[in-house]
């Protein structure tokens, strides 16, 4: 049975190997014409080796929604889930090539949780094919493609939801409105936190064999087709810039989104720079595992901190690492809002605690909701205004992560002392970087052997989403895209 299934899936892959989206699909159907038989919303899920499993469960748990198709470049993953669905009495169409799936007129909406480098392209192609789109965070791998996805959603009148589910949670919505109303006074600083354990992904001496069940050409998609130079293909792509965005764009995008939401900013920051590096081990990753990003909004600064190492060196044992991470103001993965008359600590996706200036708790917020249901509600109504996390929100918050990484990648390696001198006029950033270097020292980092990277100080025109007078930085706002997988310059 296993051999027959694999043969069938390989045949499906060959049949679906069209190089471009058919011209007949370039244009959305008229609003209101997307519903399937009996008014059901027919959904396809693309990429479900990890986060996509939740997409499948989430949509199947909604009344009036049918999972009708699955797509994954790993035939083992695809076959396993297809069999599970069939065993439940829900046979689905299967695809290895998303372009073939998008030709299917019996699909109303797609939901994608592929690696980051595929998010925007699948979203744009989906809009062009007349599908509504639920796209996981970050919605893009770089700034330009995220903006193109926003344009595609508008041009083709598509409903496009971002997977930052905090925006649907009533506890978070109430907390944001409460602090924005001035109940703790003027907001002076918002700090996003991603203190999440990240151990070494290992170091290979040569190319690693890609499992035969994976169509590696399709897995790479928009990125160059290169030999695999790490132990694992799956998940560890997060820690390689060519396909991922580090923890800033992985876990951190959730907290970056909350931070920007609290500030009420609807453009990119006019000033950005980053400090950090990859410390504690030498492996095949090249994204920072320790990083501080500064976004210089006029209302108040937004600072974001990433830490992947534990509290100190004695906890670097794999058995101890996960349970011994730092926290800041009682939060490890969250947001801290400093105000004139107190602070708010947001330690999760659906809760917050407000304190007055003396440290006394004054109010708690709590409550979750269904982000998938919000998407389906908007699809039924053909009204993007219903969305709690419209694609524009996803683009802006994702782009804040990307511009921080652009600064980092253009940076210079310096000692902590030299960096401290450069930052002496920026009190908030000096304090955050000071905490970071103390954390690294506690982990036994030798700054002589592994200096810290001070990123390039970048100024941006938020309206154009281009850096001012910096060709090198602007070059990193987009990727070229491999032939057949280019991001459309016009949507």
N, C-alpha and C positions, 0 to 999 in steps of 0.2 A: 504493500500500500504506500509506503513512504517513497519508494522509487517512482511509482506511477504519479503521485502527487507532484513530486519535483519535476518530472518530465512535463506535466501539464502546466506548471507554473513557468517553466522555461519557455514553453511554447507561447504562453500568454505574453511574456516579456518581448519575444521576437515580434509578435503580432502588434504590440503596442509601441514599436520603436520609431514612430513618426518623429521627424526632426523639428517640426514647428507646429504651432497650434493652427488648425485649419482656418482658412479665411471665413468660412461659414459661421464660425463661432465668435468672430470678432465683432461683438455688439450684443448688448443685453436685451432680453425680451422686455416687453412693456411691463411697467409696474403692475403687480397683481396677477401676473400669469405664471408664477413660479410654483404654485402648489400642485402636489401630485394627486393621485386618486384619493377620493374621500377626504380631501383637505389636509392630508398628512404632509408634513415637511420631510422630504427624502434627503437624508444626509449621508455623505461619504467621509470617512476618516482616513487621513493620509499621514503615515508615519506613527507607529504605535508600539515601538519596542520599549518605550519608557513612558513619558508623560501622556502619550496618545491613548494609553489604556484607560486613563481617567476620562478622556473625551468620549470613548466608546460607551463607558458606563454612564457618563453624565447625560448623553443624548438619548440613550436607550431608556433612561429613567423618566423621560418626559412624555406626557400624554400627547398623542398626535404627531409624534416624531418617529420615523422609521430609519434604521440603519440599513442602507441598501447596497453599499459598496465599501471596499477596503483597498488601500494601496500601500505597499511597502516594498522597498528594493531588496529586502531580505526574504527570500522565499520560505525559509523556515519559520520566521515570524509571521509571515502572511498566511502560510498554510495552517499553522497552529490556530490562529484566531479564526480563520475561515471555517475550520472544522468545529471549533467551539460554537460558532454562530449556527452552523448547520445542525449540530446536536441539540441546540435550543429551539430548533424549528424555524430558524431565520436564515435561510440560505442567502448569501450575498454575492454580488459580482466582485471579482478580484482583478487587481492590476499591479504590475510592477512599475509601469511608466505612467506618471500623473497626466501626461499629455493625452494619453488614450482615455483615461478616466474622464477627463474634461469634455470629451466628445459625447459622452453619454447624456442624452436629453432627459433621462429619467432621474437625474440628480438635481436637486434644488439648491443645496448648500454643501460646502466642503468645510472640513475642520482639519487643521494641520498642526502637527507637533514634530515635524522633521527637525534635523539640525538647523542652526541659525542661518547658515548660508543659503538655505532654500526658502526661507519664510516669505520674503517679499516677492520673489519670482512666482511662487505658487499662488500667492494672493493676487498678483496682477493678472496672471493667466486665468485665474478663477473669475475675476471681474470681467475680463474680456469674453469669457465663455458664458456669461450670464448667470454665474453662480454667486450666491451670498457666501461670505467667508468668515470663519472664526479662525484667527491666527494666533498661535502661541507667542509669548514674549521671548526675547525681544522681537518686535515685528520685522526687524531688518538686521542685516549684518553690517550695514554702513548707512550713513546719513542720506545720501542721494536716493538709494533704492527705497528707503522708507517714505520719502516725500513722493516718489513716483507711485507707490501703493496708495497713498492718500488721493492723488490725482486720478488714479484708475477708479477708485471707489466712487468719486464724485462724477466722473465722466460717464460711467456706465450705470449710475444710479443703483449701486449695490450696497447692501448692509454688511459692514465689515467691523467685527468686534475684536478687540484686543484681549488677550488672556490674562490681564491684570485684575484678578477677581476681587481684590479689596474694594474696588469701586462699586461693587454690587452689595457690599455688606452694610446693613443699616447702622451697625455700631460704628464703623469707620466713617460713614457719611455724616452721622450726627457729631462725631468728634471733630471732624474737619470744619463743619459749619460753626461749631461752638467756639473753637479757638480762633477762627477767622472773624467771628463777631466781636473779638476783643475782650473776651471774658478773663483773659490773663494779661491783658495789655498788648502793646505792640509786639509783634514777632521780631526778634533780633537775630536769630540764627536757627537754621534747620539742619540737623545732622542725620544722614542715613547710615545704617550700620549693616554690614554683612560679615559678622564674625562666625564663620562656618568652617568646620574642620575639613582640610584638604591635604591628603597625604601625597607622597610622590607617586607619579604614574609610571615610574621606571625609566630605564635608559637602555635603548637597543643599540647594537653595533652595526646593524644593517637592516634592510627592508624586512618587514613582517608580512607573512602570507595572509592575504585577505580570505576569509572563509568562502568556500565555493558557493554557498547559498546566497551570497550577496552580489548583486549587479553593481560592481564598484564604479563603473563609468557613470551610472545614474546616481549613485551615492554622492560622487564628487560634484556632479551637476555643474553649477556656475564656476566652481573652483578648478584650478589646474589639475589634470589627471597625473598625479605623482605617485611613486611608491609609498606605501604606508610606513612611516618612520616612528612608530610607537607600538607598545605591546597590544593595546586594544583599539579597535576601530570605534566601537560604540562608546558613548558618553564622554570619553577623554578628549573628543574633538573640542569640547568646551575650552580646553587649555592651550589651544593652538590658534593663533590669530587668523590663519587662513580660513578656518571654518567656525571658530567661536569668538567670544568676546570676554573671556575670563569670567570670574564671579561677579564682576561689576555688571555684566550684561546677562548673567545667568540667574542667580538668586537676587542680586542687587537691583535689577530692574524693577522688581516689585516695590522695594523701599524707595528707590529713586522716584518712582511714579507718585507714591504717597507724599514724599517731600515736596515735589513740584506742585502737586495738587494743593497742599496746605498753603504754599506761597501764592497760589492763584496766578501763576505765570503761564502764559499761553504762547511763549516763544522760547527759542534757545537762549542760553545766557550770553551776554556780550563779552564776558571774560572767562577763560577756563585754563587751568593748568593742573598737573598731576605730579605726585611724588610717590615712588614705590619701587618695587622690584620683585623678583622671584627668589625667595630666601629659604634656607634650611635644608635644601637638598638640590642635587643636580639631576634633572630628569629631562624628558623630551617635551615638556611644556614650555611655552615662551610667553604666556600671559602672566601678569603679576599675581602673586598669591598674597601680597601685602601692598596696599595702595591707599592713598588719600587723594581725592579729587576736589578741587575748588571751583564752584560756579559763582561768578560775581554778579548776581542779580542786584539791582538797585534797591529793591525793598529790603532784602536781607540776604546774606550769603547762604548758599546751599553747599554743605560739605558732605562728602561721602567717603566712608572708610571700609576697606576690605581687609580682613585678616583670615588667613588659612592655617596658621600655626597655633598651637595651644598656648596656654598661659605662660609656660616656661619650659626649659629644656628637659626637665625630668618627666614631663608628660608626653614626650614625643614617641613613647612606646605606643604601637598601634592599639593596644588594649586600653590605653588611658586617654588617648588623644581626644576622642569625640566628646567625652564627658568633662573635659577640662579646658574650655575655651574662655577667653576674656569676656567681660560685659562692660557696657558703658551706661551709667544711670539705670542699671537693672535690666538692660536689653542687650541681646546678642545679635539678633536679626530683627531690626526694627527701625524706628525713627524717634529722635528726641527733638522737641520743639522748645527752644528757649525764648521766653517772653519777658517783658519788663517786670511783670508781677508774678512770675512763676514759670512752670514748665509743664509740658505734656510728654509723657512717655508712651510710645506705641510699640508694644512688644510682639504683636502678632498681626494677622491680616484682618481681624475683626474686633479688636479691643484697644482701649486706650485708658490711661489714668492721668488725671490732671492734679497738679500740686500747686499750692500758693508759694510765695517767696520764702516762707519759713520752712517749707518742705512738708506741710500738712496736706494730706489728700483732700481734695475738694469735690471730685466727681469721677465716676467710672462710666465707661461706655462699652457695650458688648452686643454682638448680634451678627449673625451671618445670613447669607441668602444664596440663591442659585444663579450663578453667572451665565450658565448655558441657557437657563430659562429666559433670562433677559434678552439674549440674542434671538431666541426663537420668537419671543413676543414682538421684537422689532421686525423680524422677517415677515411675520403674519400681517403686521400693520403696514408694511412697506414704509417704515418711518425710522430713519437713522437717529432721529432726535430721542428716541426711546432708549437707545444704547447707553449703558453706564460707562462703557469704555470704548468709545468710537475710535476708529483707526487713527485719527489725528492725535488723540491723547497718547496712544501707543507709540506713534512716530516720535513725538516730542520727547517723551521720557526715554525711549530707546536711544535717541540721538544724543541726549545728555551723557549717556554711557559711552557712546562712540567718540564724542569729542574729547572726553577725558582720556580715552585710550589713544587718540591721535596725539595729544600732548605728550603722553608717556613715551610713545614710540619715536618721537622726535627729540627726546631728552638727552641730557648728558649725565654721566656718572660722577658723583661728588661724595665727599664725606658728609656725615650729619652736621658737622660744624660749619662747613661751607654753605650747606643748605639753610641752616639756621640763620646765618648772616644774610642770605638772600631774602629771607622771609621776615626780617625783623620789623617791617612796617605793616605786616598783616597778622594781627594778634590772633584771630580765630584759627588761621591755618598754622601758625607757629605752634599753637597749643596742640592741635590735632597731630601734627608731624612729630612733636615732642613725645606724645603718647605712643606713637607708632615706633619711634626709635628705641624707646624704653622697652617696649614689647619685644622688639627684635633682639636687643641686648640680653633680655631675660631668656631668650631662646638660643643664646650662644653664638649669634651671628657676628662674624669678624668683618667689620666694615672695611678693613684693609683688603681683604680677599674678595668681598662682595659689596662694593659700594652701592649707595642708593642712587636711583635715577631721578633727577629733577627734570620734570617735563618742560617742554617749551611753553612760554607764556603766550597765549593766543587770544587775539581779539576777533570777534565775529560780528558780522552784520546779521542780526537775528532775522530780519525780513527776507534777506536773500539766502540765508543759511550757507554763507561762504565766509571764510576767514579773510581778514583784511591784510593785504600785502604779504601773503605767505603762500607761495606756490607749492612748497613741499607739503604743507598742512592741507591745502585744498586738494592736492592729488590723492590724499588718503580719505577723502569724503566719499569715494566710490571705488568699486572694483571693476576691472575690465570685463569680466565675464567670459567664459569659454564659449567658443562658437556653438551656436544652437541653444545656448543658455543665457544669452545676454539680457540684462535688464533693458526694456524698451526705453529709448531716449524720448519717445513720444508715446503716450498711452491713448 
